[in-house]
Amino acid sequence: MMSISMPKITPHLCFNDQAEEAVDFYVSIFKNSRVMNVTRYGQEEHGAEGQVRTVRFQIDGQELIATNGGPYFKFSDGISLYVSCDTQEEVDYLWEKLSEGGEKQECGWLKDKYGVTWEITPRIAWEMVNDPDPEKSQRVVKAIYKMEKLDAEKIKQASEGSLEN
């Protein structure tokens, strides 16, 4: 039997019947991404014979699995994929690409056209929200609450106390 090495924890996304389409979409958006393995339903399984069962893939090095599990599984806002971006250009790009056909939400959150919730965040936001100075941290949190797509420059200004309300 072939041994397949996997990380200890791998996010597993259950779609109705769009796993392959969704994975192709995600892999086309993120750099350093690839499909690693595809399995298909055989005879007398829960899915139609030949239909994709699972897709093992990587998004920028993060391994995930997508499954066609049928209409029983629904995504909820209770879990999201948090993307830490190095530049505002990366935030802008991912925000626009992932929200196409989906729903833009507040605080850097969006729901893609498949129902998966994402948080597209400049890396500095996490650092500044967790600043040991509670006044700085609160200013940043309040600024983020007022944003839809996050703006790294405005987050910096909030931290410094120079953001106009």
RODRENNU-274160 format. One record per residue (C-alpha): residue number from 0; x, y, z. Coordinates in steps of 0.5 Angstrom, whole numbers. Example, Ala and Ser with C-alpha at 12.3 -4.5 7.8 and 13.67 -1.06 7.14 Angstrom:
+-----+-------+-------+-------+
:   n :    xx :    yy :    zz :
+-----+-------+-------+-------+
:   0 :    25 :    -9 :    16 :
:   1 :    27 :    -2 :    14 :
+-----+-------+-------+-------+
END
This chain:
+-----+-------+-------+-------+
:   n :    xx :    yy :    zz :
+-----+-------+-------+-------+
:   0 :     0 :     0 :     0 :
:   1 :     3 :     7 :    -2 :
:   2 :     4 :    12 :     4 :
:   3 :     2 :    19 :     3 :
:   4 :     5 :    24 :     8 :
:   5 :     0 :    29 :    11 :
:   6 :     0 :    35 :    16 :
:   7 :    -2 :    33 :    23 :
:   8 :    -8 :    38 :    22 :
:   9 :   -11 :    39 :    15 :
:  10 :   -17 :    43 :    13 :
:  11 :   -23 :    39 :    10 :
:  12 :   -28 :    43 :     6 :
:  13 :   -34 :    39 :     4 :
:  14 :   -38 :    42 :    -2 :
:  15 :   -44 :    39 :    -5 :
:  16 :   -42 :    38 :   -12 :
:  17 :   -37 :    43 :   -14 :
:  18 :   -30 :    41 :   -10 :
:  19 :   -26 :    41 :   -17 :
:  20 :   -29 :    47 :   -19 :
:  21 :   -27 :    51 :   -13 :
:  22 :   -20 :    48 :   -12 :
:  23 :   -19 :    50 :   -19 :
:  24 :   -21 :    57 :   -17 :
:  25 :   -17 :    57 :   -11 :
:  26 :   -11 :    55 :   -14 :
:  27 :   -12 :    60 :   -20 :
:  28 :   -12 :    66 :   -15 :
:  29 :    -6 :    64 :   -10 :
:  30 :     1 :    63 :   -12 :
:  31 :     5 :    57 :   -10 :
:  32 :    -1 :    53 :   -11 :
:  33 :    -3 :    46 :   -14 :
:  34 :    -7 :    40 :   -14 :
:  35 :    -4 :    34 :   -11 :
:  36 :    -9 :    29 :   -12 :
:  37 :   -16 :    27 :   -14 :
:  38 :   -20 :    21 :   -12 :
:  39 :   -26 :    19 :   -16 :
:  40 :   -33 :    15 :   -14 :
:  41 :   -33 :     8 :   -16 :
:  42 :   -39 :     4 :   -17 :
:  43 :   -44 :     3 :   -11 :
:  44 :   -41 :     9 :    -7 :
:  45 :   -45 :    15 :    -5 :
:  46 :   -43 :    19 :   -11 :
:  47 :   -44 :    18 :   -18 :
:  48 :   -39 :    14 :   -21 :
:  49 :   -33 :    18 :   -24 :
:  50 :   -35 :    24 :   -20 :
:  51 :   -30 :    27 :   -16 :
:  52 :   -30 :    25 :    -9 :
:  53 :   -24 :    29 :    -6 :
:  54 :   -19 :    33 :    -8 :
:  55 :   -12 :    34 :    -4 :
:  56 :    -9 :    41 :    -6 :
:  57 :    -4 :    47 :    -3 :
:  58 :    -6 :    54 :    -3 :
:  59 :     1 :    58 :    -2 :
:  60 :     4 :    52 :     1 :
:  61 :    -2 :    50 :     6 :
:  62 :    -5 :    44 :     5 :
:  63 :   -13 :    43 :     4 :
:  64 :   -18 :    37 :     2 :
:  65 :   -24 :    39 :    -2 :
:  66 :   -30 :    33 :    -2 :
:  67 :   -36 :    33 :    -6 :
:  68 :   -40 :    31 :     0 :
:  69 :   -47 :    32 :    -3 :
:  70 :   -52 :    37 :     0 :
:  71 :   -52 :    35 :     7 :
:  72 :   -46 :    40 :     8 :
:  73 :   -47 :    47 :     9 :
:  74 :   -41 :    52 :    10 :
:  75 :   -42 :    57 :    16 :
:  76 :   -39 :    63 :    18 :
:  77 :   -37 :    60 :    24 :
:  78 :   -30 :    58 :    21 :
:  79 :   -26 :    62 :    16 :
:  80 :   -20 :    61 :    12 :
:  81 :   -15 :    67 :    15 :
:  82 :   -10 :    70 :    10 :
:  83 :    -5 :    74 :    12 :
:  84 :    -2 :    79 :     7 :
:  85 :     5 :    82 :     6 :
:  86 :     2 :    88 :     2 :
:  87 :    -4 :    92 :     1 :
:  88 :    -3 :    90 :    -7 :
:  89 :    -4 :    83 :    -4 :
:  90 :   -10 :    85 :     0 :
:  91 :   -13 :    88 :    -6 :
:  92 :   -12 :    83 :   -11 :
:  93 :   -15 :    77 :    -6 :
:  94 :   -21 :    81 :    -4 :
:  95 :   -23 :    82 :   -11 :
:  96 :   -21 :    75 :   -14 :
:  97 :   -24 :    71 :    -8 :
:  98 :   -31 :    76 :    -7 :
:  99 :   -32 :    75 :   -15 :
: 100 :   -40 :    72 :   -15 :
: 101 :   -39 :    72 :    -7 :
: 102 :   -41 :    77 :    -2 :
: 103 :   -36 :    82 :     1 :
: 104 :   -37 :    83 :     9 :
: 105 :   -34 :    88 :    14 :
: 106 :   -28 :    87 :    18 :
: 107 :   -24 :    84 :    12 :
: 108 :   -29 :    78 :    11 :
: 109 :   -32 :    76 :     5 :
: 110 :   -36 :    70 :     3 :
: 111 :   -34 :    67 :    -4 :
: 112 :   -38 :    64 :    -9 :
: 113 :   -38 :    57 :    -6 :
: 114 :   -40 :    59 :     1 :
: 115 :   -33 :    59 :     4 :
: 116 :   -31 :    65 :     9 :
: 117 :   -25 :    68 :     8 :
: 118 :   -21 :    73 :    12 :
: 119 :   -16 :    78 :     8 :
: 120 :   -12 :    81 :    12 :
: 121 :    -5 :    85 :    12 :
: 122 :     0 :    82 :    17 :
: 123 :     1 :    88 :    21 :
: 124 :    -7 :    88 :    23 :
: 125 :    -6 :    82 :    27 :
: 126 :     1 :    85 :    30 :
: 127 :    -3 :    92 :    32 :
: 128 :    -9 :    89 :    34 :
: 129 :    -5 :    85 :    39 :
: 130 :    -1 :    91 :    41 :
: 131 :     1 :    91 :    49 :
: 132 :    -1 :    98 :    49 :
: 133 :    -9 :    97 :    50 :
: 134 :   -10 :   104 :    47 :
: 135 :    -7 :   103 :    41 :
: 136 :   -10 :    96 :    40 :
: 137 :   -17 :    99 :    41 :
: 138 :   -16 :   104 :    36 :
: 139 :   -14 :    99 :    31 :
: 140 :   -20 :    95 :    33 :
: 141 :   -25 :   101 :    32 :
: 142 :   -22 :   103 :    25 :
: 143 :   -22 :    95 :    23 :
: 144 :   -30 :    95 :    25 :
: 145 :   -31 :   101 :    20 :
: 146 :   -28 :    98 :    14 :
: 147 :   -30 :    93 :     9 :
: 148 :   -24 :    91 :     6 :
: 149 :   -18 :    92 :    10 :
: 150 :   -13 :    98 :     9 :
: 151 :    -6 :    97 :    12 :
: 152 :    -5 :   105 :    12 :
: 153 :   -11 :   106 :    16 :
: 154 :    -9 :   101 :    21 :
: 155 :    -2 :   104 :    22 :
: 156 :    -6 :   111 :    22 :
: 157 :   -10 :   108 :    28 :
: 158 :    -5 :   105 :    31 :
: 159 :    -1 :   112 :    31 :
: 160 :    -7 :   116 :    33 :
: 161 :    -7 :   120 :    27 :
: 162 :   -13 :   117 :    23 :
: 163 :   -19 :   122 :    23 :
: 164 :   -26 :   119 :    24 :
+-----+-------+-------+-------+
END
